[in-house]
Amino acid sequence: VNTVVNDDGYLKGYNTDWLGTVTPLEKHTNLKDKKIALIGAGGAARGIAFGVLEKGAHLKIYNRTIEKAKNLADELSKNYINVDFASLDQIDEINAANIIINATSIGMAPYEDKSLIPKDLITADHIIFDAVYTPYKTKLLTEAESQGATIIPGLEMLLYQGTAQFSLYTGVKAPEDIMRQSLIEHFNLKP
Ligand SMILES: NC(=O)c1ccc[n+]([C@@H]2O[C@H](COP(=O)([O-])OP(=O)(O)OC[C@H]3O[C@@H](n4cnc5c(N)ncnc54)[C@H](OP(=O)(O)O)[C@@H]3O)[C@@H](O)[C@H]2O)c1
């Protein structure tokens, strides 16, 4: 739960991170039966994993600490059949995926000059999604763009989990353009 709505004294919990993931991804592709490689098994990865599985994708989770990847995959397997996991040592196999998602903190300070995904595994057919939103274009996204891949910066996830929260709190459609501009100014991003 990342959103608690007070409905006449009755508190209801929601999660909107999954919408922050699938809304920008679905602007580029239908997720049904797509192969998704998710790097990371922490809090951000959890919402992302739920979102893509809910849309019918096939998910493989890669994490430095294999036990955490296994625990997340085991938990998701209770409700979804298309879930697998592996260690970061098997990262080379991710070029078989359609969509590659970084949900680790690698790419943001103090790791701005690092990426867990070797550039030569990325092709023009990939969609590369980075949950990291500062800097706007991480090393991973810069390298992916140079390989001709479609890129989705973490700002999009932050924006769309926020627009979903706005609607839950107020009952009206969120002012998407104003919110995007506010985030860019607040984090001093350079799109
Ligand atoms: N755009 C958005 O709306 C949004 C929303 C939430 C989070 N985020 C971003 O997503 C990132 C992850 O956040 P989180 O809340 O999921 O953090 P978290 O729960 O602490 O998880 C961190 C993840 O990063 C991995 N990791 C950390 N250092 C690593 C290293 N040196 N090498 C390899 N893997 C490493 C961890 O692997 P281990 O399990 O092995 O430690 C774990 O999978 C952050 O940059 C955060 O700002 C963005």
The ligand as an ORCA input file, in Angstrom:
! r2SCAN-3c Opt
* xyz 0 1
  N      10.000      5.963    -10.521
  C       9.325      5.659     -9.423
  O       8.140      6.025     -9.261
  C       9.977      4.839     -8.353
  C       9.211      4.237     -7.331
  C       9.873      3.479     -6.372
  C      11.259      3.333     -6.426
  N      11.970      3.938     -7.434
  C      13.425      3.766     -7.557
  O      13.692      2.382     -7.702
  C      14.960      2.072     -7.123
  C      14.804      0.896     -6.153
  O      13.980      1.325     -5.070
  P      13.380      0.277     -4.003
  O      12.457      1.027     -3.144
  O      12.906     -0.965     -4.678
  O      14.705     -0.100     -3.154
  P      14.978     -1.414     -2.300
  O      13.704     -2.016     -1.818
  O      16.025     -1.018     -1.308
  O      15.615     -2.447     -3.360
  C      16.870     -2.153     -3.921
  C      17.165     -3.139     -5.039
  O      18.407     -2.729     -5.655
  C      19.348     -3.824     -5.598
  N      20.704     -3.284     -5.438
  C      21.108     -2.293     -4.603
  N      22.430     -2.077     -4.728
  C      22.874     -2.960     -5.668
  C      24.159     -3.235     -6.233
  N      25.254     -2.556     -5.852
  N      24.242     -4.191     -7.175
  C      23.139     -4.887     -7.577
  N      21.884     -4.687     -7.070
  C      21.777     -3.722     -6.130
  C      18.915     -4.637     -4.409
  O      19.441     -5.941     -4.522
  P      19.667     -6.846     -3.196
  O      18.321     -7.470     -2.905
  O      20.692     -7.816     -3.597
  O      20.116     -5.923     -2.086
  C      17.378     -4.575     -4.561
  O      16.942     -5.471     -5.564
  C      15.451      3.360     -6.453
  O      16.365      4.001     -7.323
  C      14.181      4.194     -6.306
  O      14.446      5.590     -6.338
  C      11.347      4.669     -8.395
*
